[in-house]
Amino acid sequence: MLTPNHRVAILLHEGLNGIHGKTGLAYLRYGQSPIVAVIDGENAGKSLTKLTSLPHNAPIVKNVLESLQYHPEVLLIGIAPSGGVLPPPWWEEVRQAIEQGLSVVNGLHTPLAPQFPHLKSGQWIWDIRQEPPDLSIGKARAKNLSCERILTVGTDMGIGKMSTCLELHRAALGLGWQSKFLATGQGGLMIAGEGIPLDAIRVDFAAGAVEKMVLAEAEKYDILFIEGQGSLLHPGSTATLPLMRGSQPTGLVLVHRVGQVHIRDLPDILIPPLVEVIKLYETVGKVATVGEGVKVKAIALNTYHLNDTEAEEAVMKVQGETGLPCTDVVRWGGAELLNSLIKANPLLE
């Protein structure tokens, strides 16, 4: 499927300015393949670097046909519209890409491969949200593993749990550790090239799917960073419990967007003070994990909307309120939080 050698065009209509482009923006930041074009009708001709603050000079073009001049081999669908269904004009662009011989990375809930059975030689469609085969229920077997297992949890959806894992994983590799990022969502799978699409797995087998993934990697690595999904605070989320039960984490990193006081788009559902959120996750951890439970060991703040001075003040405030190590790992890197995890586990020093 997708490799670091493929030339990629990212379909990002209304994703650079709106809230539905998280997948494509994550690939812009962390993807391994060269990105030769970004497709966004609203921003065609503008600077990608100025719009995203990411060091990319790929051109922004109006549509798929315009992207062909840059010779992409793969169209990566980087948007997730409400309901997971592409509007007809965008769907038509996907069809055009396939007709032109491009392979497709599809993170939407609707599979594309059955709709395009006659592909050209070497062409493929990767429908990411497909339940893996041979699943079983979870049995808490990860509790017996010797490797460190860090799970990111959050105060809401879409706040940086995947980015936190990737930055910590990058820092661990920099120290020479045997480290692995375990993807559980569409964006993470696109970046890592493997993992499990947790939201496509039947709930009875979700913990078992996480457990199977963790067990398959544990003996090869010192530390596993498990991509969190959802939030215990969100009324539409069911992902946290199977992640806890399947991975039996040795530590949690809580991710929070500075200044956010309620669940996005649900103003009546307030986010409690972080000390209460920490207590919530640790209380749930006592029943979701086997043994003495699991602790929140650090706070990862999302300060994207702040300048450096404001971000530093926010970090100091949260450290004072919670007594836990805290930083923005995307802004300043994961080394600081990683150091706190090392101290929490002398075997990793």
N, C-alpha and C positions, 0 to 999 in steps of 0.2 A: 504494500500500500504506500502511504506517504513516507518518503525518505528525505534526508537532508540534501539530496541532489535534485529534487524536483523544483521546478520554477513555479511559484504559486501566485495566483491572483485571488484576492480576498473580496468576496461579495459583502459590502458593508453599507448598503443603502440606509440612510437615516441612522446609522450606527455610530458615526463619529460625533454627532451632536446629541443623540438621544440616549436612551437607557438600554437599548436592545442590542448593542454592539459589543458586549463584554467578551464574547468568544473570539471575535476577530481582533479586538484590541489586545487580548491576552496573547494571541498568536504573534501579533506584531512585536510584543515585548519579549516573548520567550520562545517562539518557534524556531526550529532548526533549519527550515528550508528557506532559500532566497525568495523574498517577496518582490515580484516585478511590477505589480500594479495593485491599486486599491480601487474598488468600484463603488462610487457613491455619487449619485446624480446631484445631490445638494451641494457638494463641495468640489466638483470636477474643476481641475486646474489650480486648486489651492495647494498650499504647502502642508504636507503631512506632518512634518516636524512641528510647525506652528500650531496645528490643530490638536496634536496629541502630546506634545513635549517629548516624543520618542525620537531617537536618532535615526530616522528612516527618511530616505530621499526618494522612495518609490512614488511614481506619479499617481495622482488621483484622477480617474477617468469616469466618463458619464455612464458607460454600460459595458457589458461583456464584449461586444463586438469591437469597441474602441480598445479594449485591453489586449486584443490579439496582436497588435503591432509590437507588443513587448514579449511575445512568444511564451506565454504561460503554458505549462503542461497540466496544471491542476487548478480547478476552481474550488476554493475553500469557502463554504457558506458560513460567514462569520456573524450572522445576525440571528436573533431569536425573537421574532415578532410575537405579540400576544396570541396565545393559543397554539403557537408552534407551527403555523401555516403561513407560507409565503403568499403575499398578494399576487394576483394573476400576472401583472407586468414583470415582477421579479421571477416568478415561476417560468415565464417565457424566456428570460435570460438564462436560466439554468438549462432549459431545453436547447437553446442555441449553443451554449458551451459544449454540451454533449454532442450535438450535431457536428461541431467543429473539431471533435476529437479529444477534448479535454476530459481528464478524469475528474471525479468530484468527491470531496470530503463533505459529508452531510451529517450535521449534528442535530437536525430536526427530528421530531418524533415520527414524522411520516417517512417511511423508507422510500428511496428512489429506485433502487435496483430492480424491483419487480416491474416498474413502469418503463424501463429501458432494457429489455432483454437482449437486444442486438447491438452490442458494443463493438468497436473496432479492435483490432489486434493490439494488445498492450494497454488498452483502456480499461478503467475499473471505476466502480462506485463504492465508496466506503460508507455504509450506513452505520453510524456509530452507536445509535441507541437501539441495540439489539441485545436481548437477554442471552448471556452465555449459556452453553450447554452443560449438562451434568451437574446441576446444582443440588444442594441438600440444605437442611436446616443447620443453623449454627449450634455449636457445642462448646463454645468458650475454650477451644483447644489452644488458642494463641496465648493463653495465660502462662503456658509452660515454656515459652520462648525466652531466650537469653538476650536477644537484641532489644535495643531501645525502640519504642514505637510512639511517635509523637503525632497526635491528631489535632488538627485545627478545628475549633468551634467558634460560633459567632453570635453576635447580638441580632443579626438579621441575615437575609440572603444577599448575595452579590456584593460583599464588602471587602473581599480580599483573602479569603481562606486559602484558595489555590496559590495565589501570589506569595503568601507567607510561606507555604510549604516549599515552593520553588526557590525562594531566596534562602531559606534555611538549608535546603539541600545543596544549593550552590556554595554556600559558606562551608558546609561540611566537606564537600569535595575539595575545596581549597585547602583544607587542613589535612588532606590525605586520608580521610575516613572512607570506609566502604559504606556509601550512602545510597539510598534509593527513594525516588518520589513515586508514590502509588496513586495513580489517577482514578477518580471516581465520577467524573463529570465529563461532558462533551469537550470542553476546552482543554482540560487536563489530558484527555486521551489524544486529542490532536497534537498536543505538544510532546507527550511521552511516547506516543505510538502504540500504547498498550494500557491495559487497566480494565475497569468494569464501569459500565454506564448504570450507576446505582438507580437512577429514576426510571429505568426500563426493566427493572427486575421485580418480579412479584414479591409482595411484602413478606410472605412466609419464608422466602429464600434469600432475602436481602442480607441478613447477618451472616448466613452461610457463604454467600458470595464474597463478602469482605474477608471472612475467615480464610477461605480457600486462597484468595489472592495473597494475603499476608503469610500464610504458611508456605506458599510456593517460593517466597523470596527471603524468608527470615534467616535461613542458615548461611546465606551468601553475603549478608550485610551486617554492619555494626548498628546501623540506625535506619529506620524506615520513617519517612514523612508521609502521612496519610492525608490525602486531600479531603477536607471537611465539606459537608453539604448542608444547606438549610440552617435552621436554628431552633432550639427549644422554645424560643419566644414567638415564633411565627406560627399562626394558626393553620397554615397550609403545608407545613413541613413535617415529614415523617422520617427524615434521613438520619438524624443524630443517633437514635438508639441503635439501629443496626450497625452503624459505624463503630460505636463504642463496644457493642457486644461482639462484633466480628473481629475487631483488632485488639481488644483488651489492652488499651493504650497504657503506657507507662507514664505519660504526661500529656497534658492539654495545653495548647496555646490559644488564648481567647483573642478574637479579632473584633475590632470595633471601629466604626467611623466617628471621628471626633465631631461632636455637636449634634449627632443624630439622637433625637429624643423619643421617636416612635418608629414602629415598623413602616418601611417605605410604602406609601399608598394606603396605609391603614392608620390614620391619625389617632384613632381611639385606642390603639394598642401601644401603650407606652413602654419604653425600654427602662427597666429599673436601674438604679445606681449599679456601677460595675461590681462593687463588693457583693451585692445581692445576686448578680448574675453568676459570679464566681461560685458563691455558695450553692446556687441552683445546679450548676454543672457538676460540682463535686458531690452533691447529694444524690443526683441521678447516677453518678459514677459508682456510688457505693452498691447500687443494685444491678447496674449494667455490667460491672466487671467483677471478677472473682478475686477474693482476697480482701485487701485493705482499702480497695477503692482506688481512685486516681485524683491527682491534684492539678489545678491550673498552675502552671509553673512560670508563665510569662504572659504579657499583653502585647499584641501587635496592633498598633494604631494605624488607621487609614487617615492620612493627613493631606491627601492629594489637593484638597481645596484651600489649603493654608500656605502661607509663605514660610520660609525656614524659621524665622523667629517665632511665629505663632505655633508652628509645629513643635519646636523645642519646649515652649511653655506648656503645651498640651501634654507632652510626654512627662514633664516634671510633675504636673498636677496629678496625672493618673498614677505615677509611681508613688506619690505621697498618699493618695487615697487608698491604694490597694496594697502597698508594700511589696509589689512584685516588679521584676525587671520589665522595662517597657521601651519600645522604640517603634519607628516606622521602618520596616525592613525593606520596603520598596525604595524609599527615599535615601536611606543610609546603609542598606545592606543588612544581612542576617547575622553577622559575626557577633554582635553584642548579645542578642538573645540566645544564640547558640552557645556562647560562653556560659550563660546561666544554666543551660541544660547540661553542659559538661559537669558543672559543679554539683548538680543534683544527682549525678550518676558517676561516682569516682571511677568506675570501670572504663569510662570513656576518656579519662584524662591521659 
